């Protein structure tokens, strides 16, 4: 069975998958202070998170990271699916970076400050996610084309076999007719010989 990934995708999936999985496992047993810090940072950028208790948020974040890391590390998960999960996750992190005051330099710059540098580095995961989605879609197209070509070749082989059977049937029919005509001529010749002897 062919895996839905190519050798070129293994390294980026391993790197990002192991990184995110480790991060999720590290948050699994987060204490109250850590949970409150994570929740406060995220809810400052995404206000809808304020209604979620810090402990619940930390557990949900941990579960999400473990799930995404596992998706990336599982070779049976299609590349486009793993890439979409990674892109969504890293896009959320970049949203924190761009919308949290003090993360970027003054003005309209997207360049990180010293405080924003740790999160700004997550752009590499976003780039890998986009690349995986693109690769997955391209692979799907090429595999579909290959499958169509294989189907056409199979149909051509079946048609060629059918034509060969028809040709053999026509040859057999011609041979049968020749044999019948030959037998008729022999019978006629034998009858003529008998009549000559009788005369």
C-alpha positions as CSV (number, residue, x, y, z in Angstrom):
1,X,0.0,0.0,0.0
2,X,1.4,3.4,-1.0
3,X,1.6,6.0,1.7
4,X,0.0,9.4,1.0
5,X,3.3,11.2,1.6
6,X,6.5,11.6,-0.3
7,X,10.1,11.4,1.0
8,X,10.5,15.2,0.7
9,X,7.6,15.7,3.2
10,X,9.0,13.5,5.9
11,X,11.6,15.9,7.4
12,X,9.3,18.9,7.8
13,X,6.5,16.8,9.2
14,X,8.8,15.1,11.7
15,X,10.3,18.5,12.8
16,X,7.0,20.3,13.3
17,X,5.2,17.2,14.6
18,X,7.8,16.4,17.2
19,X,8.0,20.1,18.3
20,X,4.2,20.6,18.6
21,X,3.7,17.2,20.3
22,X,6.4,18.0,22.9
23,X,4.8,21.4,23.5
24,X,1.4,19.8,24.1
25,X,2.7,17.2,26.4
26,X,4.5,19.8,28.4
27,X,1.2,21.7,29.0
28,X,-0.6,18.5,29.9
29,X,0.0,19.0,33.7
30,X,0.1,22.8,33.7
31,X,-0.3,24.3,37.2
32,X,-2.7,27.1,38.0
33,X,-0.1,29.8,37.4
34,X,0.9,28.5,34.0
35,X,-2.7,28.0,32.9
36,X,-3.5,31.5,34.0
37,X,-0.6,32.9,32.1
38,X,-1.5,31.0,28.9
39,X,-5.1,32.0,29.2
40,X,-4.4,35.6,29.9
41,X,-2.0,35.9,26.9
42,X,-4.4,34.3,24.5
43,X,-7.6,36.0,25.8
44,X,-5.9,39.4,25.4
45,X,-5.8,38.8,21.7
46,X,-8.9,36.6,21.3
47,X,-11.5,38.1,23.7
48,X,-14.0,35.2,23.2
49,X,-11.5,33.0,25.2
50,X,-12.2,35.1,28.4
51,X,-15.3,33.0,29.2
52,X,-13.2,29.8,29.3
53,X,-11.7,28.9,32.7
54,X,-7.8,29.0,32.5
55,X,-7.4,25.3,33.5
56,X,-9.9,24.2,30.8
57,X,-8.1,26.4,28.2
58,X,-4.7,25.0,29.1
59,X,-6.1,21.4,28.8
60,X,-7.8,22.2,25.5
61,X,-4.6,23.8,24.1
62,X,-2.6,20.8,25.2
63,X,-5.0,18.4,23.6
64,X,-5.0,20.5,20.3
65,X,-1.2,20.5,20.2
66,X,-0.9,16.8,20.9
67,X,-3.5,16.1,18.2
68,X,-1.8,18.3,15.6
69,X,1.6,16.8,16.4
70,X,0.2,13.3,16.1
71,X,-1.4,14.2,12.7
72,X,1.9,15.4,11.4
73,X,3.8,12.4,12.7
74,X,1.4,9.8,11.3
75,X,2.4,8.9,7.7
76,X,-1.1,7.6,6.9
77,X,-2.6,11.2,7.3
78,X,-2.7,12.9,3.9
79,X,-0.2,15.7,3.5
80,X,-2.9,18.3,2.7
81,X,-4.8,17.4,5.8
82,X,-1.7,17.6,8.0
83,X,-0.7,20.9,6.3
84,X,-4.1,22.4,6.9
85,X,-4.0,21.6,10.6
86,X,-0.4,23.0,10.9
87,X,-1.4,26.2,9.0
88,X,-4.4,26.8,11.2
89,X,-2.4,26.3,14.4
90,X,0.5,28.4,13.4
91,X,-1.8,31.0,11.9
92,X,-3.4,31.4,15.4
93,X,0.0,31.9,16.9
94,X,1.0,34.5,14.4
95,X,-2.3,36.2,15.1
96,X,-1.2,36.5,18.8
97,X,2.1,37.9,17.6
98,X,0.6,40.5,15.2
99,X,-2.3,41.7,17.5
100,X,-0.6,41.7,20.9
101,X,0.9,45.1,21.8
102,X,4.7,45.1,22.3
103,X,5.3,42.1,20.1
104,X,6.2,44.2,17.0
105,X,8.3,47.3,16.6
106,X,6.5,50.7,16.7
107,X,4.6,51.9,13.6
108,X,3.3,49.5,11.0
109,X,6.3,47.3,11.2
110,X,5.9,43.5,11.5
111,X,9.5,43.1,12.6
112,X,9.5,41.6,16.1
113,X,10.7,43.2,19.3
114,X,12.8,41.2,21.7
115,X,9.5,40.1,23.5
116,X,7.9,39.1,20.2
117,X,10.8,37.2,18.8
118,X,9.9,33.8,20.4
119,X,6.4,33.9,18.8
120,X,7.6,35.4,15.5
121,X,9.8,32.4,15.0
122,X,6.5,30.4,14.6
123,X,6.3,31.8,11.1
124,X,8.5,28.8,10.0
125,X,5.6,26.5,10.9
126,X,3.2,28.6,8.9
127,X,5.4,28.4,5.9
128,X,5.8,24.6,6.3
129,X,2.0,24.3,6.6
130,X,1.4,26.2,3.4
131,X,4.1,24.1,1.7
132,X,2.5,20.9,2.8
133,X,-1.0,22.0,1.6
134,X,0.5,22.9,-1.8
135,X,2.4,19.7,-2.1
136,X,-0.6,17.7,-1.1
137,X,-2.8,19.3,-3.7
138,X,-0.2,18.9,-6.4
139,X,0.3,15.2,-5.5
140,X,-3.4,14.7,-5.6
141,X,-3.6,16.1,-9.1
142,X,-0.6,14.1,-10.3
143,X,-2.0,10.9,-8.7
144,X,-5.4,11.5,-10.3
145,X,-3.7,12.0,-13.7
146,X,-1.7,8.8,-13.2
147,X,-4.8,6.9,-12.2
148,X,-6.6,8.2,-15.3
149,X,-3.7,7.2,-17.5
150,X,-3.6,3.8,-15.9
151,X,-7.4,3.4,-16.5
152,X,-7.0,4.4,-20.1
153,X,-4.2,1.9,-20.6
154,X,-6.3,-0.8,-19.0
155,X,-9.2,0.0,-21.3
156,X,-6.8,0.0,-24.3
157,X,-5.5,-3.4,-23.3
158,X,-9.0,-4.8,-23.0
159,X,-10.0,-3.4,-26.4
160,X,-6.9,-4.9,-27.9
161,X,-7.7,-8.3,-26.4
162,X,-11.3,-8.0,-27.6
163,X,-10.1,-7.2,-31.2
164,X,-7.6,-10.1,-31.0
165,X,-10.5,-12.5,-30.0
166,X,-12.6,-11.2,-32.8
167,X,-9.8,-11.7,-35.3
168,X,-9.3,-15.3,-34.1
169,X,-13.0,-15.9,-34.4
170,X,-13.1,-14.6,-37.9
171,X,-10.1,-16.8,-38.8
172,X,-11.7,-19.8,-37.3
173,X,-14.9,-19.1,-39.2
174,X,-13.0,-18.8,-42.5
175,X,-11.1,-22.0,-41.7
176,X,-14.4,-23.8,-41.0
177,X,-15.9,-22.6,-44.3
178,X,-12.8,-23.7,-46.2
179,X,-13.0,-27.1,-44.6
180,X,-16.7,-27.4,-45.5
181,X,-16.0,-26.4,-49.1
182,X,-13.1,-28.9,-49.3
183,X,-15.2,-31.7,-47.9
184,X,-18.0,-30.8,-50.4
185,X,-15.5,-31.0,-53.3
186,X,-14.2,-34.4,-52.1
187,X,-17.8,-35.7,-51.8
188,X,-18.6,-34.5,-55.2
189,X,-15.5,-36.1,-56.7
190,X,-16.2,-39.4,-54.9
191,X,-19.8,-39.3,-56.3
192,X,-18.5,-38.7,-59.8
193,X,-16.1,-41.6,-59.5
194,X,-18.9,-43.9,-58.4
195,X,-21.0,-42.9,-61.3
196,X,-18.1,-43.5,-63.7
197,X,-17.5,-46.9,-62.4
198,X,-21.2,-47.8,-62.5
199,X,-21.4,-46.6,-66.2
